[in-house]
Amino acid sequence: MPAGQITAQIAQEAVEAQRESARENVERLRAQLEGEGVERVSTLILEGHPGPAVCEAAAEAGADLVVMATHGR
């Protein structure tokens, strides 16, 4: 394989690494919030187009508030 080509396996490994990183970050934040006395913390990691995915998840959960974090950009 020529240098710089990405195989399906490499792409899948990269996606899995991103998913694991997201899980670790969300868990760390959840634990921090609970440690600061926040009593009810729910987390959810979604994939797909952001707008429809968030709206669908909020509707399914019967949520009246959605809080989303960004990485500062």
mmCIF file of the C-alpha atoms, coordinates in Angstrom:
data_MODEL
# 
_entry.id   MODEL 
# 
loop_
_atom_site.group_PDB 
_atom_site.id 
_atom_site.type_symbol 
_atom_site.label_atom_id 
_atom_site.label_alt_id 
_atom_site.label_comp_id 
_atom_site.label_asym_id 
_atom_site.label_entity_id 
_atom_site.label_seq_id 
_atom_site.pdbx_PDB_ins_code 
_atom_site.Cartn_x 
_atom_site.Cartn_y 
_atom_site.Cartn_z 
_atom_site.occupancy 
_atom_site.B_iso_or_equiv 
_atom_site.pdbx_formal_charge 
_atom_site.auth_seq_id 
_atom_site.auth_comp_id 
_atom_site.auth_asym_id 
_atom_site.auth_atom_id 
_atom_site.pdbx_PDB_model_num 
ATOM 1  C CA . MET A 1 1  ? 0.000   0.000  0.000  1.00 0.00 ? 1  MET A CA 1 
ATOM 2  C CA . PRO A 1 2  ? 1.401   3.422  -0.908 1.00 0.00 ? 2  PRO A CA 1 
ATOM 3  C CA . ALA A 1 3  ? 2.242   5.780  1.934  1.00 0.00 ? 3  ALA A CA 1 
ATOM 4  C CA . GLY A 1 4  ? -0.645  8.002  2.985  1.00 0.00 ? 4  GLY A CA 1 
ATOM 5  C CA . GLN A 1 5  ? -3.462  5.614  2.054  1.00 0.00 ? 5  GLN A CA 1 
ATOM 6  C CA . ILE A 1 6  ? -5.980  4.769  4.730  1.00 0.00 ? 6  ILE A CA 1 
ATOM 7  C CA . THR A 1 7  ? -7.475  1.306  4.912  1.00 0.00 ? 7  THR A CA 1 
ATOM 8  C CA . ALA A 1 8  ? -10.931 0.516  6.254  1.00 0.00 ? 8  ALA A CA 1 
ATOM 9  C CA . GLN A 1 9  ? -9.285  -0.999 9.323  1.00 0.00 ? 9  GLN A CA 1 
ATOM 10 C CA . ILE A 1 10 ? -7.257  2.149  10.045 1.00 0.00 ? 10 ILE A CA 1 
ATOM 11 C CA . ALA A 1 11 ? -10.392 4.293  9.631  1.00 0.00 ? 11 ALA A CA 1 
ATOM 12 C CA . GLN A 1 12 ? -12.387 2.023  11.950 1.00 0.00 ? 12 GLN A CA 1 
ATOM 13 C CA . GLU A 1 13 ? -9.623  2.109  14.573 1.00 0.00 ? 13 GLU A CA 1 
ATOM 14 C CA . ALA A 1 14 ? -9.589  5.918  14.401 1.00 0.00 ? 14 ALA A CA 1 
ATOM 15 C CA . VAL A 1 15 ? -13.367 6.082  14.865 1.00 0.00 ? 15 VAL A CA 1 
ATOM 16 C CA . GLU A 1 16 ? -13.204 3.712  17.840 1.00 0.00 ? 16 GLU A CA 1 
ATOM 17 C CA . ALA A 1 17 ? -10.422 5.795  19.408 1.00 0.00 ? 17 ALA A CA 1 
ATOM 18 C CA . GLN A 1 18 ? -12.578 8.925  19.034 1.00 0.00 ? 18 GLN A CA 1 
ATOM 19 C CA . ARG A 1 19 ? -15.573 7.153  20.591 1.00 0.00 ? 19 ARG A CA 1 
ATOM 20 C CA . GLU A 1 20 ? -13.486 5.969  23.543 1.00 0.00 ? 20 GLU A CA 1 
ATOM 21 C CA . SER A 1 21 ? -12.056 9.450  24.054 1.00 0.00 ? 21 SER A CA 1 
ATOM 22 C CA . ALA A 1 22 ? -15.573 10.905 24.044 1.00 0.00 ? 22 ALA A CA 1 
ATOM 23 C CA . ARG A 1 23 ? -16.735 8.317  26.618 1.00 0.00 ? 23 ARG A CA 1 
ATOM 24 C CA . GLU A 1 24 ? -13.783 9.092  28.878 1.00 0.00 ? 24 GLU A CA 1 
ATOM 25 C CA . ASN A 1 25 ? -14.321 12.861 28.641 1.00 0.00 ? 25 ASN A CA 1 
ATOM 26 C CA . VAL A 1 26 ? -18.055 12.626 29.328 1.00 0.00 ? 26 VAL A CA 1 
ATOM 27 C CA . GLU A 1 27 ? -17.502 10.271 32.268 1.00 0.00 ? 27 GLU A CA 1 
ATOM 28 C CA . ARG A 1 28 ? -14.883 12.594 33.741 1.00 0.00 ? 28 ARG A CA 1 
ATOM 29 C CA . LEU A 1 29 ? -17.270 15.552 33.497 1.00 0.00 ? 29 LEU A CA 1 
ATOM 30 C CA . ARG A 1 30 ? -20.174 13.531 34.932 1.00 0.00 ? 30 ARG A CA 1 
ATOM 31 C CA . ALA A 1 31 ? -18.067 12.521 37.936 1.00 0.00 ? 31 ALA A CA 1 
ATOM 32 C CA . GLN A 1 32 ? -16.938 16.126 38.446 1.00 0.00 ? 32 GLN A CA 1 
ATOM 33 C CA . LEU A 1 33 ? -20.515 17.423 38.406 1.00 0.00 ? 33 LEU A CA 1 
ATOM 34 C CA . GLU A 1 34 ? -21.690 14.759 40.826 1.00 0.00 ? 34 GLU A CA 1 
ATOM 35 C CA . GLY A 1 35 ? -18.705 15.531 43.061 1.00 0.00 ? 35 GLY A CA 1 
ATOM 36 C CA . GLU A 1 36 ? -19.838 19.152 43.140 1.00 0.00 ? 36 GLU A CA 1 
ATOM 37 C CA . GLY A 1 37 ? -23.310 18.141 44.304 1.00 0.00 ? 37 GLY A CA 1 
ATOM 38 C CA . VAL A 1 38 ? -25.265 17.992 41.049 1.00 0.00 ? 38 VAL A CA 1 
ATOM 39 C CA . GLU A 1 39 ? -27.790 15.278 41.821 1.00 0.00 ? 39 GLU A CA 1 
ATOM 40 C CA . ARG A 1 40 ? -29.070 14.204 38.421 1.00 0.00 ? 40 ARG A CA 1 
ATOM 41 C CA . VAL A 1 41 ? -26.577 13.942 35.604 1.00 0.00 ? 41 VAL A CA 1 
ATOM 42 C CA . SER A 1 42 ? -27.449 12.158 32.386 1.00 0.00 ? 42 SER A CA 1 
ATOM 43 C CA . THR A 1 43 ? -25.039 11.848 29.508 1.00 0.00 ? 43 THR A CA 1 
ATOM 44 C CA . LEU A 1 44 ? -25.461 10.792 25.925 1.00 0.00 ? 44 LEU A CA 1 
ATOM 45 C CA . ILE A 1 45 ? -23.021 10.584 23.047 1.00 0.00 ? 45 ILE A CA 1 
ATOM 46 C CA . LEU A 1 46 ? -24.655 10.792 19.635 1.00 0.00 ? 46 LEU A CA 1 
ATOM 47 C CA . GLU A 1 47 ? -23.434 10.228 16.117 1.00 0.00 ? 47 GLU A CA 1 
ATOM 48 C CA . GLY A 1 48 ? -24.984 11.643 12.985 1.00 0.00 ? 48 GLY A CA 1 
ATOM 49 C CA . HIS A 1 49 ? -26.171 15.045 11.850 1.00 0.00 ? 49 HIS A CA 1 
ATOM 50 C CA . PRO A 1 50 ? -26.188 17.175 15.023 1.00 0.00 ? 50 PRO A CA 1 
ATOM 51 C CA . GLY A 1 51 ? -29.499 19.035 14.719 1.00 0.00 ? 51 GLY A CA 1 
ATOM 52 C CA . PRO A 1 52 ? -31.781 16.083 14.008 1.00 0.00 ? 52 PRO A CA 1 
ATOM 53 C CA . ALA A 1 53 ? -29.860 13.759 16.354 1.00 0.00 ? 53 ALA A CA 1 
ATOM 54 C CA . VAL A 1 54 ? -30.140 16.156 19.306 1.00 0.00 ? 54 VAL A CA 1 
ATOM 55 C CA . CYS A 1 55 ? -33.817 16.909 18.659 1.00 0.00 ? 55 CYS A CA 1 
ATOM 56 C CA . GLU A 1 56 ? -34.668 13.217 18.366 1.00 0.00 ? 56 GLU A CA 1 
ATOM 57 C CA . ALA A 1 57 ? -32.773 12.302 21.540 1.00 0.00 ? 57 ALA A CA 1 
ATOM 58 C CA . ALA A 1 58 ? -34.410 15.161 23.485 1.00 0.00 ? 58 ALA A CA 1 
ATOM 59 C CA . ALA A 1 59 ? -37.862 14.108 22.328 1.00 0.00 ? 59 ALA A CA 1 
ATOM 60 C CA . GLU A 1 60 ? -37.208 10.456 23.211 1.00 0.00 ? 60 GLU A CA 1 
ATOM 61 C CA . ALA A 1 61 ? -36.022 11.466 26.686 1.00 0.00 ? 61 ALA A CA 1 
ATOM 62 C CA . GLY A 1 62 ? -38.882 13.894 27.246 1.00 0.00 ? 62 GLY A CA 1 
ATOM 63 C CA . ALA A 1 63 ? -36.256 16.521 28.013 1.00 0.00 ? 63 ALA A CA 1 
ATOM 64 C CA . ASP A 1 64 ? -37.191 20.105 28.726 1.00 0.00 ? 64 ASP A CA 1 
ATOM 65 C CA . LEU A 1 65 ? -33.550 21.219 28.813 1.00 0.00 ? 65 LEU A CA 1 
ATOM 66 C CA . VAL A 1 66 ? -30.540 20.215 26.733 1.00 0.00 ? 66 VAL A CA 1 
ATOM 67 C CA . VAL A 1 67 ? -27.047 21.344 27.720 1.00 0.00 ? 67 VAL A CA 1 
ATOM 68 C CA . MET A 1 68 ? -24.289 20.908 25.163 1.00 0.00 ? 68 MET A CA 1 
ATOM 69 C CA . ALA A 1 69 ? -20.604 21.574 25.552 1.00 0.00 ? 69 ALA A CA 1 
ATOM 70 C CA . THR A 1 70 ? -18.116 22.628 22.897 1.00 0.00 ? 70 THR A CA 1 
ATOM 71 C CA . HIS A 1 71 ? -14.375 22.633 22.699 1.00 0.00 ? 71 HIS A CA 1 
ATOM 72 C CA . GLY A 1 72 ? -14.193 26.412 22.516 1.00 0.00 ? 72 GLY A CA 1 
ATOM 73 C CA . ARG A 1 73 ? -14.313 27.115 18.803 1.00 0.00 ? 73 ARG A CA 1 
# 
